[in-house]
Amino acid sequence: MDRLMAEQLGRQSLWLRDSWLWLLREKVVHGKGQIALEVGCGAGHVMDIIGELANVRGVDNDPDMVSICLAKGLDVRLADAGKLPFEDCSFDIVYCSFLLLWLEEPAKALVEMARVSRKWVICLAEPDYGGRLDYPPELEGLGNAMVGDLLARGADPFVGRKLRALFAEAGMDAEIGIHQGVWPSEKLRAEAEGELAWAAEGERNALKEILNAALDRGEAFQFNPVFYAIARKG
């Protein structure tokens, strides 16, 4: 995983932390002692958060990410999402976040997640950058740059709108929802450098000037749709 993606994943976990905890407390986690598995845990950012509610283990197919997690004391092992090394019904909750967009066969991973879960299969977050909105119109290049970069990496930047279909393909009826995706102006200003990093170097300075001017006028707007899906087995 390169620096840009690692930083993006870290930022995303901070943006969504409160929403994830509310979602799980409201709909999933009732009582203590539940055992969860994160599939595609990366550097463990989400495990650190969900660990407040459940006993969490993790798997990832990147040895570097597994090493980072182990150094942090997290219970993580090297494994592929399409072939999880656990017995059927091993966990109360099996979840992922920002994983399905990277998989060639996301429904296959969901089938595996359902196999090793006793109760819940959850996608905490998947983006749909095809639904991103930027204003003023001169800033639309930011979203287009992110879509182009993800496509070049072999990812699906439009996976959010496909969540219901993917869960259905895996034999599950999922509740689909959306996280808060509109930042206040001060948050947009604070995250500007990270957003601009996706733009081509030759366009970055021009977009930065447009964004800063729009922020100073109080009119800058950005909407990033990030969806979740929750399915209960049985």
PEKABEL-V638778 format. One record per backbone hydrogen bond with DSSP energy under -1.0 kcal/mol. NH is the residue of the N-H (numbers start at 0). CO is the residue of the C=O. E is the energy in kcal/mol with one decimal. If there is no record, write none. Layout:
[[NH	CO	E] [NH	CO	E]]
//
This chain:
[[5	1	-2.4] [6	2	-2.6] [7	3	-2.2] [8	4	-2.4] [9	5	-1.9] [10	6	-2.4] [11	7	-2.6] [12	8	-1.9] [13	9	-1.3] [14	10	-2.2] [15	11	-2.0] [19	15	-2.8] [20	16	-2.4] [21	17	-2.3] [22	18	-2.5] [23	19	-2.5] [24	20	-2.4] [25	21	-2.8] [26	22	-2.2] [27	23	-2.0] [28	23	-2.9] [35	54	-3.2] [36	92	-2.2] [37	56	-2.6] [38	94	-2.7] [39	58	-1.8] [40	58	-2.2] [43	40	-2.2] [47	43	-2.1] [49	45	-3.0] [50	46	-1.9] [51	48	-1.8] [52	49	-2.2] [53	49	-1.7] [54	33	-2.8] [56	35	-2.4] [57	74	-2.2] [58	37	-2.1] [59	76	-1.5] [65	61	-2.2] [66	62	-2.3] [67	63	-2.0] [68	64	-2.3] [69	65	-2.6] [70	66	-2.2] [71	67	-1.1] [72	69	-1.4] [73	68	-2.5] [75	73	-1.3] [76	57	-1.9] [78	59	-1.7] [82	79	-1.7] [85	83	-1.5] [88	114	-2.4] [90	115	-2.2] [91	34	-1.8] [92	34	-1.8] [93	119	-2.0] [94	36	-2.8] [95	121	-1.6] [97	124	-3.7] [101	98	-2.2] [102	99	-1.4] [108	104	-1.4] [109	105	-1.9] [110	106	-2.2] [111	107	-1.9] [112	108	-2.6] [113	109	-2.5] [114	110	-2.0] [115	111	-1.9] [117	90	-3.8] [119	91	-2.2] [120	230	-2.7] [121	93	-2.4] [122	228	-2.8] [123	95	-2.9] [125	226	-1.9] [127	224	-2.0] [128	156	-2.5] [130	127	-1.9] [131	128	-1.0] [132	222	-2.0] [134	220	-2.4] [138	135	-2.7] [139	136	-2.0] [141	138	-2.0] [143	139	-2.0] [144	140	-2.2] [145	141	-1.7] [146	142	-2.4] [147	143	-2.5] [148	144	-2.4] [149	145	-2.3] [150	146	-2.4] [151	147	-2.1] [152	148	-1.3] [153	150	-1.4] [154	149	-2.7] [155	100	-2.3] [158	155	-1.3] [159	126	-1.9] [161	158	-1.6] [162	159	-1.3] [165	161	-2.7] [166	162	-2.6] [167	163	-2.3] [168	164	-2.4] [169	165	-1.4] [170	167	-1.7] [171	166	-2.9] [174	229	-3.1] [176	227	-2.1] [178	225	-2.9] [187	183	-2.4] [188	184	-2.4] [189	185	-2.0] [190	186	-2.0] [191	188	-1.0] [194	190	-2.0] [195	191	-2.7] [196	192	-1.1] [197	194	-1.3] [198	195	-1.4] [202	199	-1.7] [203	199	-1.5] [206	202	-2.4] [207	203	-2.4] [208	204	-2.1] [209	205	-2.1] [210	206	-2.9] [211	207	-2.7] [212	208	-2.3] [213	209	-2.3] [214	210	-2.5] [215	211	-2.4] [216	212	-1.7] [218	213	-2.4] [219	213	-1.0] [220	134	-2.2] [222	132	-2.4] [223	180	-2.0] [226	125	-2.8] [227	176	-2.4] [228	122	-2.3] [229	174	-2.2] [230	120	-2.3] [232	118	-3.5]]
//
